[in-house]
Amino acid sequence: MKNQDLKRRTKGYALAIIHLIEGLPAGETCRVLGRQLLRAGTSVGANYRAACRARSKADFISKMGVVEEEADECAYWLELLVDDNKVPALGAAPLLREAGELTAIAVASIKTARDNRR
């Protein structure tokens, strides 16, 4: 996958998270979990863009580690919202799948960068 493709994909993910957050029911739980999900979901793309501008392989690996953490964190917040019946499982499924795929892409990128460093 090319940098531009993944930039578009992570931006699309952020926008999908934003739309989900805007549709959450009112209440303290949704406000708190929604804010956490919003932060993590928009951070994935922002940190990927930062990784694309890394100054060294070590910097790239570090920044992609943040992408991995944030994508995985998205899955956690989504799972909580689904488990607490704040979001329908069917509605969250594409976002959970994408969080898993973005996490896997970050892990693979980190592994490749580490292997190429040797």
Backbone hydrogen bonds, N-H to C=O, Kabsch-Sander energy under -0.5 kcal/mol:
donor,donor_aa,acceptor,acceptor_aa,energy
6,L,2,K,-2.2
7,K,3,N,-2.4
8,R,4,Q,-2.3
9,R,5,D,-2.3
10,T,6,L,-2.7
11,K,7,K,-1.9
12,G,8,R,-2.6
13,Y,9,R,-2.0
14,A,10,T,-2.0
15,L,11,K,-2.3
16,A,12,G,-2.2
17,I,13,Y,-2.3
18,I,14,A,-2.4
19,H,15,L,-2.3
20,L,16,A,-2.1
21,I,17,I,-2.8
22,E,18,I,-2.3
23,G,19,H,-0.8
23,G,20,L,-0.9
24,L,21,I,-1.6
31,R,27,G,-2.0
32,V,28,E,-2.7
33,L,29,T,-2.9
34,G,30,C,-2.1
35,R,31,R,-1.8
36,Q,32,V,-2.0
37,L,33,L,-2.7
38,L,34,G,-2.8
39,R,35,R,-2.3
40,A,36,Q,-2.5
41,G,37,L,-3.2
42,T,38,L,-1.9
43,S,39,R,-1.2
44,V,40,A,-1.3
45,G,41,G,-0.6
46,A,42,T,-1.4
47,N,43,S,-2.9
48,Y,44,V,-1.8
49,R,45,G,-2.5
50,A,46,A,-1.7
51,A,47,N,-2.2
52,C,48,Y,-2.0
53,R,49,R,-0.7
53,R,50,A,-0.9
54,A,51,A,-1.7
60,F,56,S,-2.4
61,I,57,K,-2.8
62,S,58,A,-2.2
63,K,59,D,-2.6
64,M,60,F,-2.8
65,G,61,I,-1.6
66,V,62,S,-1.2
67,V,63,K,-1.8
68,E,64,M,-2.5
69,E,65,G,-2.2
70,E,66,V,-2.7
71,A,67,V,-2.5
72,D,68,E,-2.2
73,E,69,E,-2.3
74,C,70,E,-2.0
75,A,71,A,-1.5
76,Y,72,D,-1.6
77,W,73,E,-2.3
78,L,74,C,-2.7
79,E,75,A,-2.6
80,L,76,Y,-2.2
81,L,77,W,-2.2
82,V,78,L,-2.4
83,D,79,E,-3.1
84,D,80,L,-1.9
85,N,82,V,-2.1
86,K,81,L,-2.9
87,V,81,L,-1.3
92,A,88,P,-1.9
93,A,89,A,-1.6
96,L,92,A,-2.7
97,R,93,A,-2.7
98,E,94,P,-2.3
99,A,95,L,-2.4
100,G,96,L,-2.1
101,E,97,R,-2.4
102,L,98,E,-3.0
103,T,99,A,-2.2
104,A,100,G,-2.3
105,I,101,E,-2.4
106,A,102,L,-2.2
107,V,103,T,-2.5
108,A,104,A,-2.5
109,S,105,I,-2.5
110,I,106,A,-2.4
111,K,107,V,-2.4
112,T,108,A,-2.6
113,A,109,S,-2.6
114,R,110,I,-2.5
115,D,111,K,-2.7
116,N,112,T,-2.4
117,R,113,A,-0.9
117,R,114,R,-0.5
118,R,114,R,-0.6
118,R,115,D,-0.7
